[in-house]
Amino acid sequence: MKYFIRILILFNLILMISCATMSRNANSILSDRYANSNVIKLRERLKNISKKGMAFGQQDATAYGLNWYLQEEPQVLTSDIKKVVAKQPALFGFDLGHLELGNTFNLDTVPFAMMKQHTQKMYKEGGLVTFSWHLNNPVSGGSSWDTTSAVSEILKEGAVSQKYKGWVKQLSLFFNSLKDEEGKAIPVIFRPFHEMNGAWFWWGKGRCTPEDYKKLWIKTQQLFFENGVHNLLYAYSPNTMSSAEDFDRFYPGDQYVDVLGVDIYNHSGDEEFIRSVTQNLQLLKKKSIAKNKPFALTETGNFSMASNAKWWTEVLYPAIKESGIAWVMVWRNARKDHYFSTYPSEKTESNFKKFEQKQDILFLPELKTIHN
Ligand code: BMA
């Protein structure tokens, strides 16, 4: 009997050691080496999703839409998309801009408490959530679009850097508060300092050096780790790229990034859009294979939806089908001159219904069936 117990203890020990090694190995390819097991699962799930199709998402989908603001019935989430196809998108995007200031609403008047609630609900139902951060300029106090030089100030020890630490602390509290019903941290995708190859944000091209951009990324990540945030996949997403150089110039490094992305809008006509999305996603696919990281079309949309009633099936779909992306996210439905999905009685409504029917375009009910 004693002998048997010893063998049993030895066996358990071997099992524990090999499990620990396995989880360290799995962790080592994530930017957060202490990422919790749900984050590892999320990354694996993204890879599986891209084998079956792509998750379809929208920014602020359940917060407001055309002709409505905030949930009419908070327990049953609605969205313009649900109003049209009776299905929720498979991914929700939210923006944390102004959380750094300690505000209760973000820059687009979405309450942070609501984002938390909808994230919890979405996670429970098997969907995905991604966060961007249109943070203010910490030097001037202006918005993200205030291009007063700020990155080098954050990197120096001093008042701005102290202020920035406080800002990351605010976000850390939020991320740490995203818990499921069992009290386990909910894994989400965080996409900070996006569109850095454009010149419109204070962290963008010409507003800081690429070296400082990378340092800002790494410093921010380090601050999250110090604050005990371990439920994030970090997504790096430039704006439309004209070459691989555009991706590489600001790329912080494989050990600091988990998901690759790109933001591409339909600005210059349908043909040009199809061409640039196809090319950009091919470029990302190569990177994704070489780096073994999932990739996505992290923001998209048609700025003049009224110009093509068949935009979904004749422009967006041909550009993304068979691209290998894990998700595609359209931007917010803010108002009649600034919306990016359809809504009841909008011009592309019936075409959107056809788009929804595509086997590889996954809404929440389809996404639910794909596990890690
Ligand atoms: C931009 C616009 C703005 C918005 C910002 C952050 O693309 O939609 O109106 O404030 O994103 O969500």
Residues whose N, C-alpha, C, O or C-beta is under 5 A from the ligand:
A	BS01	BMA	D95 D108 H134
